[in-house]
């Protein structure tokens, strides 16, 4: 997709994925503007020191505030909606705060994008939105449905909406690998359940997926990448084989295994070489939008415990090394700017 001369906005752009996406866009394109919208002035000032491109703009704002979005989205061609409250326990104990950001904020992004003529919007989702048992997953499922229905809501307007859904991002803020790296000095790593499995995607893969989905989307798709799974025990062994593990029990709202495509969604799913597309149940979604996709088998579901691609301990070690090398590079770049 050619982003040269375009204006792109990333909500929650100071987060881990937002920063990686910013780096990729600036390395490969010459946008007219790349707008970073977020609530945290400290993270914005830190990000300013890491990137010095003149096309960058930083807006303090919250997706909860529609008036601020009208100002920020003015003249924008493409939006990546990454802003969300993502911590499962925090959402369980602060439920309406998660609703205000993840649901009401999503509708604000939809309303403003349609009103101001944004061409394409890609919203980031999570495996926790499939068959959710926690409030975070429930809010993201609601958000997904709002964005897909946004294509009907837009009517004759040009704005199109799609969703990207994936699993745990290696090294994202609050994820388990940075926690394990920090705690290995103690000699003990906490494991919630020895049977637990999760989907894994690198930050680099996540950013690539967003950009390719922005290019491929017609409006209405939920893009699901084919990504590997790993057990939490193997992750612990890869991070610190010398450490003991302590079973601490599943946290409030946590699943034993995660699902990216439920069996019910499987009836609507098309398979491509490197990803799946969950099709919407709307009359405007026609045959011409399938673009070579193959229906999945009857009874198909895509969960971390039935995934055919499972990471070995050595593969996990290589992913961790990539993350650590990237963090070191970011620190050096920040220090030199």
ABEGO torsion letter per residue (X at the ends): XBABGBBBBBBGAABAAAAAAAAAAAAABBBABBBBBBABAAAAAAAAAABABAABBBBBBBAABAAAAAAAABGBABBBBABBBABAAAAAABAAAAAAAAAAAAAAAAAAAAAAGBABBBBBBBAAABGBABAAAAAAAAAAAAAAAAAAAAEABABBBBBBBBBBBBGBBGBAAAAAAAAAAAGBBBBABAABBBBBBBAAAAAAAAAAAAAABAEGBBBBBBBBBBBAAAAAAAABAABBBBBAEBBBGBBABBBABBAAAAAABBBBAABBBBBBBBAABBAAAAGGBBBBBBGBBBBAAABABBBBAAAAAAAAAAAAAAAAAAAAAAAAX
